[in-house]
């Protein structure tokens, strides 16, 4: 189960208590989880309601946690409709079913976490049914493809990085937002489109919905552009629409022309053959239906790729630099350039350092923060060994 990301909260509220929050704190409203650390979820999901409430009460009484937990609870209460991950039903797990996966000593079913690890250090490492040649959701790693398309189109003179958004989407008021602002998450736009659903957040977010938003972007923006970084899926959806308009084609066609074909990468698409898809499975082994991501949200997180193709993206963009300097979509931390991605059931971490070390990890049914940590840990080990 996903927890509310602590980085969404005011730093002054969480900084002194992050370790304990991640390890212990679980907050409920009735039978609905509203916040909690990954270890807390793992430990308490499956408990009886009375035991869970008693445990939460004890945790909130621990020194150094109560004040921060109250701040977290207030934040979640105020933003629960805007943050789909903030409301999660507690699944009281049934007895294990033979053949449905390994189980803990307490008797609850433990879902497998299919994992694929590719790196410069070793041959591909796959486990629990993952595969290097099956299509998987790559979530926000899609933004790297979108950002690279922007950089390539700018280098070709099709667009300018500093083009105002209204040049390509005329319905937009004069907000001062440029294409580069959108790529760097400094547009001032919020993380998510308005009124996303909890079950399938982007199902109704199509091109018509995007164009209906354009005329009121000045009202939707939380702050003027260029002042502060705020990660925005909405911003990348709009960036993709602007690039498609400038290119006079669809998003998929433009990323094929400007990114995938020059990199000689074929196994990246918005609509893979169903027979080659690898999706997460539920508690009883049935494939789970993925979110609807092929609409307007596609440029922000809707692409599918085989792990080997995603690894080729990392190597050819960051290590070999076949298309020039890395796009502004990549995140940086010292000598590391990286990006991650997560959907309801899939998570990915991709990164490379300036000395040529690289890694790509994709997991199903795994916590995204654990996927990120595994990737960073592997890169650190390689640095120590070298």
N, C-alpha and C positions, 0 to 999 in steps of 0.2 A: 504493500500500500504506500502511496506517495504521501509525504508530509508537506505541510505548508513550508515553502522555502524560507529559511530565516533571513536570507538577504533581502527579502521584500520588506523587512521590518526596520524601524529606526535603529541605527547602529548603537546609539547610546542605551537602548533598551536591551539589546541582546549581547553586546560585546563582552560584558563580564561573565556571562553565563552560557556561552555558546556550547561549550563541551558538555555541560550538564543537560542543556536543552536537547542536544542531539542524542544523548544517552538515555535520558530518563523521562522527560516531560511528555505527558499525554493529556490533552484537554478534550472534554466531551461536553456536548449539550444534549442531554437525554441519551439516546442511543446513537448519536451522530458524532463522529470524530471531527473536531474542528481544527486541531493542530497536534503535532507530536513528532518527536524525533524518530529516526528509523529504528533504533534499537527498542524504543518504547513500543512502537507498533508491533515489532516482531515478538516482544515479550507478552503483550497484553491482548492482542487480537486473538479471539478464541476463548477468552476468559468469560465467566458469567458476568452479567451486568453488575451484580452487587459486588463481586470481587474487583472488577475493573474500577468501579467508583471508589471503593475503599483504597485501592492502590493509588489512584489519582489524588485522592485527598491526602494520602501520606506523602506523595511526591511533592505536592504543592506546599507542604509544610516544611520541606527541607530548607536549611539556611541558604540564602542566596538565590533561591528559585522563585519564591512567592511573588516578589515585585515584578520580575521579568515575565512570569507566567501570566500575571494579570494584564500586563501591557500587550502580550501576545493575544490574549483572549479579547481584549477591547478592539485590537486591530482586526482580528478575524470577524468579529461581530459587525464591524463597520463595513467590511469589504466582502462579505461572504457571497453576495450576489455577483460581484465582479471577478471573483477568483474561484473558478470551478473546482480546483483541487482542495478547497477549504471545506467542502462537505463530502464526507465519505461514510457510507453505511458500514457499520461494523459487522463483518460476516462471522457469526458464531459457527465455527467449523464443526462439521460432522465427523464421525469416526472414519478412519482411513478406508479407502476402497482398494482392494487388491489390484495391483497393476497400474494404479493411477499416479504413482510417484512414491518417493521415499517418505517416511514419516518420522516424526520426532518421538522421543520417549514418552511424551504426554499424550500421544495418540492422534495429534492433528495432522492433516494432510499437508505435505510440503510440496509446493509446485517446483518442478525443475526449472533451472535457469539456463537455457541453451546459450552458449557463449562461443564467440569466434574472436580470436586474437591473431592479428597479423602485425609483423614488425620487421625491422631490419636485422633483428638479433637472432631469429629462429624461424623454422618452417611454420606454416599456419597451425594454430592450436585450436581445434574445435571440440566441443563437448556437448552432451545431452541433446543431440539431434540438430545442432546448428550445421551450417554448410557454407562453404565459400562461394558456391555457385547458385545459390537460391536468392531470390529478390526479397529484401527486407526493408522496412521503413527506416529512413535515415533522419527523419525529423528536421531539426533546425540546421543540420549539416547542409541542407538544401540552400541555406543562405550564402554559403561559400560559393556555390554555383551561380547564384543570382548576382552576388557581388563581383565575381569574376567576369560575368557577362557585361556588367556595367563598365568595368575597367577596360575591357576589350572594345566595347562600343565607343567609349570615350577616346581610346587610342586611335580608332578608325575614323573619328570625326563625326560619327553618327549622332552622338550626344555630347554634352559637356558635363563634367562632374558638378560644376556650379550652376547648371541650368536650373532655373526655378521650376518647381513642380508644375505650375500653371502653363508652362510652355508646351508641355506634352499632354497635360490633362486640363484643358481650358475651363472646365467647370469649377476648378479649384480657386478659391479666393486668394488674394495676394497675402500669403502667410509668411513669406520669407524662407519657406522650406525648400531646400535644394535636393537634387538626387544624392549628393554626397552626405547630406544630413541623414537621409533615410538609410543609407548604407552603413553609417557609423552610429546609428541609434541616438542621434542628437537632434531629431526632428521635433521633439516635444510631444509626440503622439504617445498615447498610452500603449501598454503591452498588448492588450487584446481589443478586438472590435467590440462595439457596444452589443449588449444583450446576447452574448453567446450562451448556448445551452450547456448543461452539465453532462448529459449523456453522450452527445456527439457535437462538440462545441462549434465546429465550423460547417456543419451540414447545410445550413441556410445562408452561408456567407458566399454568395456567388458574385459574378461581375456586376450584376444589377445592384446588389447591395453595396459594393465598393463605390459605384458611381453615385449612389444616393448619399453616401457619406461625404463625397468630395466637396459639395457646396457648403458644408458646415465644418470643414476641418479646423477653421479658426476657432470654433467653439469647442471642438473635441480636444484640441491640443491642450496639454496641461501647463505648458510654459512656452516662451518664445524659442525658436530653433537656435541651436549652437551653444546653449548655455550649460546643458547638463546631459549626461548620457543616461538614457532609460531604454532598456531592451524592449523592442517593439515588434511583435509579429505583424501588427497592423501596418507599421511602417514598411515592412518588406513586402507585404501584399500590394501596397500602393506602388512601391518601387517597381515590382514586377509588371504591374499594369502599365506604368509609364514607359518602361523599356519595350514592352510589346507594342504599344502605340507608336513609339519612335521607329521601331523596326518594321512596322506594318505587317506583323505576323503574330503567331501565338507564342506564349511563353516557352513551350517545349521546343518549338522550331528555332527560336532565337538562341536558347542555351545549347542546342545541338550545333548550330552554325558557329557560334562564337566561343564555345567552351569544349564541348564533348568531342566534336569531330577533330578540332586541332590537337586535342590530347590523345586521339585514337582510343577513346573510351566509348563502348557501346551499351554496357549493361547498367544504364541509368535511365529511368523513365517514370512517368506519372501513373502509367497503367500497365503493369507487368502482366504477362500471361498468368492467369490464376493457377495453372499447373506448376508454375515455378515459384510461386509465392511461398514464403515461410512466415507463418503467423504464430503468435503466442497461442497457447492452449489454456483452457480454463481448468477448474479443479478436477473435472472428470475426463480430461483429455480431448474435449471438443475444441476446434479452432475458434478463437474469439474474433468477432467482427472488428476490423480496424476502424478508426475514425474516418470520416469523409474529409479527405484532404486534397482532392483534385480540383476544387473550385478556386475561388479567388485567393485562398490561403496558400495555394501551391508554391509560389515563390518564397514563402517563409518557412515551409516545412513539409511539403507534400510529396517529395520525390522518393522513389524506391531505388535501391541499387543492390547489386550483389556485394558482399564484403570485399571481394577481390577488386571490384571496380571502384569502390569507395577508397580502398587502399591506394589504387592507382591515382586517384585524385590527389591524395595527400602527397605522394611521392613526386608526381609530375608538376604539381603546383608549388610545393614548398621546398622540396629537395633539389629537383632538377631545374625548376624555374622555367619550364618550357614556354610559358606565356608571359614571362617578365616578372616584375615584382609582385608579391602576393597582394590580393585584393584587400580593400579596407574591411571586409567582412570578418577576417580572421582576428581572433583575440590574441593579445600578446602578454607574456609574463617573462621578463628577462629575455633570454635567447629562445624561448619557446613560443611558437605560434600554434594555436589550437582552436578547435571549435567542438561543441558537443551538440547533441540533439536528443529529444525524447518525445515519444507519443504516449498513448495510454499504456502500451505494453512493450515498447521497444526503447532502447537507449543506445547511444553511440558516443564514443570519444575518439577524436582524431587529432594528432599533433605531431610536430616535428621541431627539432632544434637546429640551430645554425650549423652544427657540425655534422649533420646528416642523419642523426638518430630519428626514428619515426615509429609511430604505433597507431593502429586502428583497432578498437575493441567494440564489438557489437554484442548486445545481450537482449534476450527476451525474458519478460517476467522479473527483471531485476531492477532494483532502485537506481535511478539515474546517477545519484551522487556516488554510489559505489562503483559504477562504470567509470565515472570521471577519476575517482581515486585510484582505481586499478591502472588506468592509463598513465597517470602522473607517476605512480609508484614504479611502473615498468621503465619509464624513461629515466627516473632517478637511479634505478639500479644499473642501467646501462652506463650512465655517467660515472658512477662509482667504480664499475668494473673496468672502464677504459682509463 
